[in-house]
Amino acid sequence: MKTSYQVFEFTYNGFCGNLNEEVIMDYTAEFIEWTVDPGVAKFKCSDGRERYIPTFAIRDFDRNKHPEQQKTGVLFGIPSIS
């Protein structure tokens, strides 16, 4: 069974990000797979889009429910926003 997560409003520039925990986005997200960017995964969202979302922006994200992310040494990823 897949888990749908709520997503906080965020910005992410590929290196660091900002989080607004006062705003929950109007879509939910299901984990698809990890990216090579540490702490960032690809999610299928309830609005039909796929997004790269840093896990700090996922409400109650449980790493134990997903495969371990491979360590790559990549320091910069794909910028994204909620």
Gaussian input, Z-matrix of N, CA and C with variables (Angstrom, degrees):
# hf/3-21g

backbone

0 1
 N
 C     1     B1
 C     2     B2     1     A1
 N     3     B3     2     A2     1     D1
 C     4     B4     3     A3     2     D2
 C     5     B5     4     A4     3     D3
 N     6     B6     5     A5     4     D4
 C     7     B7     6     A6     5     D5
 C     8     B8     7     A7     6     D6
 N     9     B9     8     A8     7     D7
 C    10    B10     9     A9     8     D8
 C    11    B11    10    A10     9     D9
 N    12    B12    11    A11    10    D10
 C    13    B13    12    A12    11    D11
 C    14    B14    13    A13    12    D12
 N    15    B15    14    A14    13    D13
 C    16    B16    15    A15    14    D14
 C    17    B17    16    A16    15    D15
 N    18    B18    17    A17    16    D16
 C    19    B19    18    A18    17    D17
 C    20    B20    19    A19    18    D18
 N    21    B21    20    A20    19    D19
 C    22    B22    21    A21    20    D20
 C    23    B23    22    A22    21    D21
 N    24    B24    23    A23    22    D22
 C    25    B25    24    A24    23    D23
 C    26    B26    25    A25    24    D24
 N    27    B27    26    A26    25    D25
 C    28    B28    27    A27    26    D26
 C    29    B29    28    A28    27    D27
 N    30    B30    29    A29    28    D28
 C    31    B31    30    A30    29    D29
 C    32    B32    31    A31    30    D30
 N    33    B33    32    A32    31    D31
 C    34    B34    33    A33    32    D32
 C    35    B35    34    A34    33    D33
 N    36    B36    35    A35    34    D34
 C    37    B37    36    A36    35    D35
 C    38    B38    37    A37    36    D36
 N    39    B39    38    A38    37    D37
 C    40    B40    39    A39    38    D38
 C    41    B41    40    A40    39    D39
 N    42    B42    41    A41    40    D40
 C    43    B43    42    A42    41    D41
 C    44    B44    43    A43    42    D42
 N    45    B45    44    A44    43    D43
 C    46    B46    45    A45    44    D44
 C    47    B47    46    A46    45    D45
 N    48    B48    47    A47    46    D46
 C    49    B49    48    A48    47    D47
 C    50    B50    49    A49    48    D48
 N    51    B51    50    A50    49    D49
 C    52    B52    51    A51    50    D50
 C    53    B53    52    A52    51    D51
 N    54    B54    53    A53    52    D52
 C    55    B55    54    A54    53    D53
 C    56    B56    55    A55    54    D54
 N    57    B57    56    A56    55    D55
 C    58    B58    57    A57    56    D56
 C    59    B59    58    A58    57    D57
 N    60    B60    59    A59    58    D58
 C    61    B61    60    A60    59    D59
 C    62    B62    61    A61    60    D60
 N    63    B63    62    A62    61    D61
 C    64    B64    63    A63    62    D62
 C    65    B65    64    A64    63    D63
 N    66    B66    65    A65    64    D64
 C    67    B67    66    A66    65    D65
 C    68    B68    67    A67    66    D66
 N    69    B69    68    A68    67    D67
 C    70    B70    69    A69    68    D68
 C    71    B71    70    A70    69    D69
 N    72    B72    71    A71    70    D70
 C    73    B73    72    A72    71    D71
 C    74    B74    73    A73    72    D72
 N    75    B75    74    A74    73    D73
 C    76    B76    75    A75    74    D74
 C    77    B77    76    A76    75    D75
 N    78    B78    77    A77    76    D76
 C    79    B79    78    A78    77    D77
 C    80    B80    79    A79    78    D78
 N    81    B81    80    A80    79    D79
 C    82    B82    81    A81    80    D80
 C    83    B83    82    A82    81    D81
 N    84    B84    83    A83    82    D82
 C    85    B85    84    A84    83    D83
 C    86    B86    85    A85    84    D84
 N    87    B87    86    A86    85    D85
 C    88    B88    87    A87    86    D86
 C    89    B89    88    A88    87    D87
 N    90    B90    89    A89    88    D88
 C    91    B91    90    A90    89    D89
 C    92    B92    91    A91    90    D90
 N    93    B93    92    A92    91    D91
 C    94    B94    93    A93    92    D92
 C    95    B95    94    A94    93    D93
 N    96    B96    95    A95    94    D94
 C    97    B97    96    A96    95    D95
 C    98    B98    97    A97    96    D96
 N    99    B99    98    A98    97    D97
 C   100   B100    99    A99    98    D98
 C   101   B101   100   A100    99    D99
 N   102   B102   101   A101   100   D100
 C   103   B103   102   A102   101   D101
 C   104   B104   103   A103   102   D102
 N   105   B105   104   A104   103   D103
 C   106   B106   105   A105   104   D104
 C   107   B107   106   A106   105   D105
 N   108   B108   107   A107   106   D106
 C   109   B109   108   A108   107   D107
 C   110   B110   109   A109   108   D108
 N   111   B111   110   A110   109   D109
 C   112   B112   111   A111   110   D110
 C   113   B113   112   A112   111   D111
 N   114   B114   113   A113   112   D112
 C   115   B115   114   A114   113   D113
 C   116   B116   115   A115   114   D114
 N   117   B117   116   A116   115   D115
 C   118   B118   117   A117   116   D116
 C   119   B119   118   A118   117   D117
 N   120   B120   119   A119   118   D118
 C   121   B121   120   A120   119   D119
 C   122   B122   121   A121   120   D120
 N   123   B123   122   A122   121   D121
 C   124   B124   123   A123   122   D122
 C   125   B125   124   A124   123   D123
 N   126   B126   125   A125   124   D124
 C   127   B127   126   A126   125   D125
 C   128   B128   127   A127   126   D126
 N   129   B129   128   A128   127   D127
 C   130   B130   129   A129   128   D128
 C   131   B131   130   A130   129   D129
 N   132   B132   131   A131   130   D130
 C   133   B133   132   A132   131   D131
 C   134   B134   133   A133   132   D132
 N   135   B135   134   A134   133   D133
 C   136   B136   135   A135   134   D134
 C   137   B137   136   A136   135   D135
 N   138   B138   137   A137   136   D136
 C   139   B139   138   A138   137   D137
 C   140   B140   139   A139   138   D138
 N   141   B141   140   A140   139   D139
 C   142   B142   141   A141   140   D140
 C   143   B143   142   A142   141   D141
 N   144   B144   143   A143   142   D142
 C   145   B145   144   A144   143   D143
 C   146   B146   145   A145   144   D144
 N   147   B147   146   A146   145   D145
 C   148   B148   147   A147   146   D146
 C   149   B149   148   A148   147   D147
 N   150   B150   149   A149   148   D148
 C   151   B151   150   A150   149   D149
 C   152   B152   151   A151   150   D150
 N   153   B153   152   A152   151   D151
 C   154   B154   153   A153   152   D152
 C   155   B155   154   A154   153   D153
 N   156   B156   155   A155   154   D154
 C   157   B157   156   A156   155   D155
 C   158   B158   157   A157   156   D156
 N   159   B159   158   A158   157   D157
 C   160   B160   159   A159   158   D158
 C   161   B161   160   A160   159   D159
 N   162   B162   161   A161   160   D160
 C   163   B163   162   A162   161   D161
 C   164   B164   163   A163   162   D162
 N   165   B165   164   A164   163   D163
 C   166   B166   165   A165   164   D164
 C   167   B167   166   A166   165   D165
 N   168   B168   167   A167   166   D166
 C   169   B169   168   A168   167   D167
 C   170   B170   169   A169   168   D168
 N   171   B171   170   A170   169   D169
 C   172   B172   171   A171   170   D170
 C   173   B173   172   A172   171   D171
 N   174   B174   173   A173   172   D172
 C   175   B175   174   A174   173   D173
 C   176   B176   175   A175   174   D174
 N   177   B177   176   A176   175   D175
 C   178   B178   177   A177   176   D176
 C   179   B179   178   A178   177   D177
 N   180   B180   179   A179   178   D178
 C   181   B181   180   A180   179   D179
 C   182   B182   181   A181   180   D180
 N   183   B183   182   A182   181   D181
 C   184   B184   183   A183   182   D182
 C   185   B185   184   A184   183   D183
 N   186   B186   185   A185   184   D184
 C   187   B187   186   A186   185   D185
 C   188   B188   187   A187   186   D186
 N   189   B189   188   A188   187   D187
 C   190   B190   189   A189   188   D188
 C   191   B191   190   A190   189   D189
 N   192   B192   191   A191   190   D190
 C   193   B193   192   A192   191   D191
 C   194   B194   193   A193   192   D192
 N   195   B195   194   A194   193   D193
 C   196   B196   195   A195   194   D194
 C   197   B197   196   A196   195   D195
 N   198   B198   197   A197   196   D196
 C   199   B199   198   A198   197   D197
 C   200   B200   199   A199   198   D198
 N   201   B201   200   A200   199   D199
 C   202   B202   201   A201   200   D200
 C   203   B203   202   A202   201   D201
 N   204   B204   203   A203   202   D202
 C   205   B205   204   A204   203   D203
 C   206   B206   205   A205   204   D204
 N   207   B207   206   A206   205   D205
 C   208   B208   207   A207   206   D206
 C   209   B209   208   A208   207   D207
 N   210   B210   209   A209   208   D208
 C   211   B211   210   A210   209   D209
 C   212   B212   211   A211   210   D210
 N   213   B213   212   A212   211   D211
 C   214   B214   213   A213   212   D212
 C   215   B215   214   A214   213   D213
 N   216   B216   215   A215   214   D214
 C   217   B217   216   A216   215   D215
 C   218   B218   217   A217   216   D216
 N   219   B219   218   A218   217   D217
 C   220   B220   219   A219   218   D218
 C   221   B221   220   A220   219   D219
 N   222   B222   221   A221   220   D220
 C   223   B223   222   A222   221   D221
 C   224   B224   223   A223   222   D222
 N   225   B225   224   A224   223   D223
 C   226   B226   225   A225   224   D224
 C   227   B227   226   A226   225   D225
 N   228   B228   227   A227   226   D226
 C   229   B229   228   A228   227   D227
 C   230   B230   229   A229   228   D228
 N   231   B231   230   A230   229   D229
 C   232   B232   231   A231   230   D230
 C   233   B233   232   A232   231   D231
 N   234   B234   233   A233   232   D232
 C   235   B235   234   A234   233   D233
 C   236   B236   235   A235   234   D234
 N   237   B237   236   A236   235   D235
 C   238   B238   237   A237   236   D236
 C   239   B239   238   A238   237   D237
 N   240   B240   239   A239   238   D238
 C   241   B241   240   A240   239   D239
 C   242   B242   241   A241   240   D240
 N   243   B243   242   A242   241   D241
 C   244   B244   243   A243   242   D242
 C   245   B245   244   A244   243   D243

   B1=1.4515
   B2=1.5342
   B3=1.2988
   B4=1.4659
   B5=1.5232
   B6=1.3179
   B7=1.4548
   B8=1.5196
   B9=1.3243
   B10=1.4619
   B11=1.5222
   B12=1.3119
   B13=1.4576
   B14=1.5222
   B15=1.3248
   B16=1.4516
   B17=1.5249
   B18=1.3392
   B19=1.4555
   B20=1.5271
   B21=1.3357
   B22=1.4564
   B23=1.5290
   B24=1.3036
   B25=1.4617
   B26=1.5370
   B27=1.3407
   B28=1.4576
   B29=1.5234
   B30=1.3121
   B31=1.4714
   B32=1.5223
   B33=1.3107
   B34=1.4637
   B35=1.5141
   B36=1.3334
   B37=1.4651
   B38=1.5227
   B39=1.3109
   B40=1.4525
   B41=1.5191
   B42=1.3268
   B43=1.4617
   B44=1.5317
   B45=1.3286
   B46=1.4603
   B47=1.5288
   B48=1.3108
   B49=1.4508
   B50=1.5075
   B51=1.3202
   B52=1.4634
   B53=1.5209
   B54=1.3065
   B55=1.4488
   B56=1.5169
   B57=1.3359
   B58=1.4600
   B59=1.5247
   B60=1.3308
   B61=1.4625
   B62=1.5213
   B63=1.3164
   B64=1.4599
   B65=1.5230
   B66=1.3407
   B67=1.4671
   B68=1.5287
   B69=1.3369
   B70=1.4583
   B71=1.5227
   B72=1.3312
   B73=1.4572
   B74=1.5315
   B75=1.3287
   B76=1.4557
   B77=1.5298
   B78=1.3137
   B79=1.4614
   B80=1.5258
   B81=1.3222
   B82=1.4565
   B83=1.5240
   B84=1.3384
   B85=1.4623
   B86=1.5185
   B87=1.3499
   B88=1.4566
   B89=1.5186
   B90=1.3228
   B91=1.4531
   B92=1.5335
   B93=1.3554
   B94=1.4623
   B95=1.5241
   B96=1.3467
   B97=1.4607
   B98=1.5235
   B99=1.3211
   B100=1.4582
   B101=1.5151
   B102=1.3204
   B103=1.4547
   B104=1.5270
   B105=1.3262
   B106=1.4630
   B107=1.5260
   B108=1.3069
   B109=1.4607
   B110=1.5257
   B111=1.3374
   B112=1.4545
   B113=1.5267
   B114=1.3501
   B115=1.4560
   B116=1.5101
   B117=1.3318
   B118=1.4659
   B119=1.5279
   B120=1.3249
   B121=1.4600
   B122=1.5243
   B123=1.3130
   B124=1.4650
   B125=1.5258
   B126=1.3326
   B127=1.4539
   B128=1.5241
   B129=1.3291
   B130=1.4661
   B131=1.5133
   B132=1.3211
   B133=1.4628
   B134=1.5226
   B135=1.3189
   B136=1.4649
   B137=1.5211
   B138=1.3350
   B139=1.4664
   B140=1.5330
   B141=1.3422
   B142=1.4583
   B143=1.5173
   B144=1.3168
   B145=1.4677
   B146=1.5190
   B147=1.3208
   B148=1.4576
   B149=1.5153
   B150=1.3264
   B151=1.4647
   B152=1.5205
   B153=1.3332
   B154=1.4587
   B155=1.5224
   B156=1.3293
   B157=1.4576
   B158=1.5241
   B159=1.3328
   B160=1.4630
   B161=1.5292
   B162=1.3147
   B163=1.4622
   B164=1.5218
   B165=1.3377
   B166=1.4731
   B167=1.5212
   B168=1.3290
   B169=1.4606
   B170=1.5289
   B171=1.3372
   B172=1.4626
   B173=1.5198
   B174=1.3118
   B175=1.4730
   B176=1.5282
   B177=1.3260
   B178=1.4684
   B179=1.5272
   B180=1.3328
   B181=1.4631
   B182=1.5224
   B183=1.3242
   B184=1.4646
   B185=1.5293
   B186=1.3353
   B187=1.4727
   B188=1.5236
   B189=1.3248
   B190=1.4608
   B191=1.5257
   B192=1.3282
   B193=1.4625
   B194=1.5288
   B195=1.3251
   B196=1.4622
   B197=1.5244
   B198=1.3432
   B199=1.4592
   B200=1.5256
   B201=1.3162
   B202=1.4594
   B203=1.5265
   B204=1.3142
   B205=1.4633
   B206=1.5302
   B207=1.3353
   B208=1.4545
   B209=1.5154
   B210=1.2995
   B211=1.4648
   B212=1.5229
   B213=1.3363
   B214=1.4648
   B215=1.5188
   B216=1.3099
   B217=1.4560
   B218=1.5121
   B219=1.3355
   B220=1.4559
   B221=1.5258
   B222=1.3284
   B223=1.4634
   B224=1.5172
   B225=1.3152
   B226=1.4606
   B227=1.5200
   B228=1.3222
   B229=1.4539
   B230=1.5045
   B231=1.3305
   B232=1.4611
   B233=1.5249
   B234=1.3228
   B235=1.4730
   B236=1.5253
   B237=1.3285
   B238=1.4495
   B239=1.5199
   B240=1.3251
   B241=1.4571
   B242=1.5215
   B243=1.3264
   B244=1.4517
   B245=1.5135
   A1=109.25
   A2=115.53
   A3=121.30
   A4=110.13
   A5=114.71
   A6=120.96
   A7=109.30
   A8=116.27
   A9=121.24
   A10=108.19
   A11=114.72
   A12=121.10
   A13=110.83
   A14=115.29
   A15=120.30
   A16=107.27
   A17=115.37
   A18=121.36
   A19=109.15
   A20=115.09
   A21=119.77
   A22=109.63
   A23=117.12
   A24=121.63
   A25=107.76
   A26=116.37
   A27=119.85
   A28=111.11
   A29=114.90
   A30=122.34
   A31=105.87
   A32=116.07
   A33=121.81
   A34=107.40
   A35=117.36
   A36=120.32
   A37=113.25
   A38=117.56
   A39=121.30
   A40=112.68
   A41=116.71
   A42=121.35
   A43=111.23
   A44=116.29
   A45=120.97
   A46=108.62
   A47=116.12
   A48=118.24
   A49=113.51
   A50=114.13
   A51=123.30
   A52=107.82
   A53=114.97
   A54=121.35
   A55=109.56
   A56=116.13
   A57=121.71
   A58=106.89
   A59=116.67
   A60=120.87
   A61=113.23
   A62=117.38
   A63=120.47
   A64=112.09
   A65=117.09
   A66=120.42
   A67=109.53
   A68=115.88
   A69=123.08
   A70=106.91
   A71=115.99
   A72=120.28
   A73=110.50
   A74=116.62
   A75=120.61
   A76=112.54
   A77=117.56
   A78=122.37
   A79=108.35
   A80=115.97
   A81=121.10
   A82=108.08
   A83=116.19
   A84=120.20
   A85=110.97
   A86=116.08
   A87=123.01
   A88=108.74
   A89=116.48
   A90=122.77
   A91=110.39
   A92=115.80
   A93=121.31
   A94=109.42
   A95=115.64
   A96=120.31
   A97=109.53
   A98=114.97
   A99=120.65
   A100=110.51
   A101=116.58
   A102=122.19
   A103=107.50
   A104=117.89
   A105=121.06
   A106=111.02
   A107=117.73
   A108=123.01
   A109=108.38
   A110=119.70
   A111=121.79
   A112=113.38
   A113=115.40
   A114=120.85
   A115=115.53
   A116=117.78
   A117=121.41
   A118=108.92
   A119=115.72
   A120=120.80
   A121=110.40
   A122=114.40
   A123=121.69
   A124=106.47
   A125=116.38
   A126=122.55
   A127=110.26
   A128=116.30
   A129=122.19
   A130=106.08
   A131=116.29
   A132=120.94
   A133=111.49
   A134=115.47
   A135=121.55
   A136=113.35
   A137=117.94
   A138=120.64
   A139=111.57
   A140=117.04
   A141=121.40
   A142=114.76
   A143=118.18
   A144=121.91
   A145=111.07
   A146=115.83
   A147=121.64
   A148=106.73
   A149=116.00
   A150=121.20
   A151=110.08
   A152=114.60
   A153=122.17
   A154=106.00
   A155=116.14
   A156=120.78
   A157=109.09
   A158=117.44
   A159=119.28
   A160=108.96
   A161=116.25
   A162=119.10
   A163=112.98
   A164=117.97
   A165=118.08
   A166=111.09
   A167=118.13
   A168=122.34
   A169=112.97
   A170=116.58
   A171=121.33
   A172=109.19
   A173=116.11
   A174=120.52
   A175=109.86
   A176=116.16
   A177=123.42
   A178=113.78
   A179=117.16
   A180=120.52
   A181=109.55
   A182=116.66
   A183=122.59
   A184=108.60
   A185=116.43
   A186=121.26
   A187=112.48
   A188=118.25
   A189=121.51
   A190=113.17
   A191=117.77
   A192=121.58
   A193=112.47
   A194=116.92
   A195=121.27
   A196=109.58
   A197=117.05
   A198=118.49
   A199=111.02
   A200=115.98
   A201=120.34
   A202=109.55
   A203=116.12
   A204=120.39
   A205=108.96
   A206=115.82
   A207=120.75
   A208=109.67
   A209=116.96
   A210=121.79
   A211=108.56
   A212=116.03
   A213=119.60
   A214=113.38
   A215=117.93
   A216=120.02
   A217=113.49
   A218=118.08
   A219=121.74
   A220=108.57
   A221=116.44
   A222=119.96
   A223=113.17
   A224=118.44
   A225=121.73
   A226=109.37
   A227=116.26
   A228=120.89
   A229=110.92
   A230=115.18
   A231=122.80
   A232=108.93
   A233=118.38
   A234=119.83
   A235=110.91
   A236=117.51
   A237=121.01
   A238=109.77
   A239=115.34
   A240=121.91
   A241=107.68
   A242=115.72
   A243=119.80
   A244=109.34
   D1=127.92
   D2=179.49
   D3=-80.35
   D4=146.84
   D5=178.73
   D6=-101.85
   D7=129.18
   D8=174.43
   D9=-96.32
   D10=127.01
   D11=-178.07
   D12=-107.96
   D13=147.63
   D14=169.09
   D15=-80.24
   D16=151.68
   D17=-177.41
   D18=-121.31
   D19=128.65
   D20=174.22
   D21=-77.69
   D22=154.41
   D23=172.65
   D24=-63.29
   D25=133.21
   D26=-177.54
   D27=-151.98
   D28=164.13
   D29=165.54
   D30=-130.82
   D31=148.97
   D32=-179.19
   D33=-147.20
   D34=123.86
   D35=-175.76
   D36=-99.17
   D37=12.83
   D38=-179.53
   D39=94.86
   D40=-8.02
   D41=178.86
   D42=-131.72
   D43=-44.95
   D44=177.59
   D45=-145.69
   D46=170.21
   D47=-175.98
   D48=-147.18
   D49=174.49
   D50=176.63
   D51=-124.27
   D52=146.53
   D53=-176.35
   D54=-128.67
   D55=136.63
   D56=173.56
   D57=-116.39
   D58=96.16
   D59=-177.45
   D60=-73.77
   D61=-4.22
   D62=178.31
   D63=-85.40
   D64=-12.46
   D65=-177.77
   D66=-121.22
   D67=122.18
   D68=173.76
   D69=-101.45
   D70=131.45
   D71=-178.69
   D72=-68.11
   D73=161.39
   D74=-176.91
   D75=-88.27
   D76=19.65
   D77=173.98
   D78=-132.43
   D79=160.32
   D80=172.34
   D81=-111.00
   D82=166.73
   D83=-175.18
   D84=-134.46
   D85=137.76
   D86=175.52
   D87=-112.81
   D88=130.84
   D89=179.52
   D90=-60.13
   D91=133.30
   D92=173.80
   D93=-108.15
   D94=-58.75
   D95=-177.82
   D96=-164.73
   D97=160.90
   D98=175.17
   D99=-76.73
   D100=151.64
   D101=170.37
   D102=-97.12
   D103=-178.59
   D104=175.81
   D105=-82.57
   D106=-6.77
   D107=178.12
   D108=-84.90
   D109=119.44
   D110=-176.36
   D111=-54.12
   D112=127.00
   D113=177.17
   D114=80.14
   D115=5.45
   D116=-179.14
   D117=-117.19
   D118=134.13
   D119=-179.57
   D120=-128.60
   D121=161.99
   D122=173.93
   D123=-90.98
   D124=131.31
   D125=-178.39
   D126=-125.94
   D127=144.44
   D128=170.90
   D129=-93.68
   D130=122.71
   D131=-174.83
   D132=-100.60
   D133=153.17
   D134=-175.93
   D135=-65.10
   D136=-14.72
   D137=176.69
   D138=-88.76
   D139=8.65
   D140=176.24
   D141=92.20
   D142=-6.84
   D143=-179.08
   D144=-93.29
   D145=154.39
   D146=169.20
   D147=-104.55
   D148=134.61
   D149=-177.05
   D150=-132.15
   D151=150.74
   D152=170.02
   D153=-94.55
   D154=114.38
   D155=-173.47
   D156=-125.63
   D157=128.53
   D158=173.79
   D159=-69.49
   D160=140.33
   D161=-174.40
   D162=-66.35
   D163=-16.81
   D164=175.58
   D165=-65.20
   D166=-19.21
   D167=-179.15
   D168=-93.70
   D169=-0.81
   D170=179.65
   D171=-96.45
   D172=122.46
   D173=-179.20
   D174=-68.29
   D175=124.84
   D176=177.37
   D177=57.37
   D178=37.80
   D179=178.00
   D180=-64.40
   D181=129.66
   D182=-178.43
   D183=-113.04
   D184=102.50
   D185=-179.86
   D186=-59.84
   D187=-25.33
   D188=-178.87
   D189=-69.64
   D190=-15.45
   D191=179.29
   D192=-90.12
   D193=2.29
   D194=-174.81
   D195=-133.80
   D196=159.34
   D197=178.07
   D198=-62.10
   D199=156.22
   D200=178.18
   D201=-68.59
   D202=138.28
   D203=178.71
   D204=-76.87
   D205=132.85
   D206=178.29
   D207=-70.54
   D208=138.68
   D209=178.75
   D210=-82.24
   D211=126.09
   D212=-175.23
   D213=-119.32
   D214=-21.72
   D215=-176.70
   D216=84.58
   D217=1.29
   D218=178.50
   D219=-71.17
   D220=132.59
   D221=-178.69
   D222=-105.04
   D223=-21.85
   D224=-178.95
   D225=-120.46
   D226=135.02
   D227=-179.73
   D228=-120.85
   D229=-160.85
   D230=-178.26
   D231=-86.04
   D232=123.11
   D233=176.35
   D234=-61.38
   D235=146.30
   D236=178.27
   D237=-155.42
   D238=163.20
   D239=176.04
   D240=-137.64
   D241=161.80
   D242=179.78
   D243=-73.20

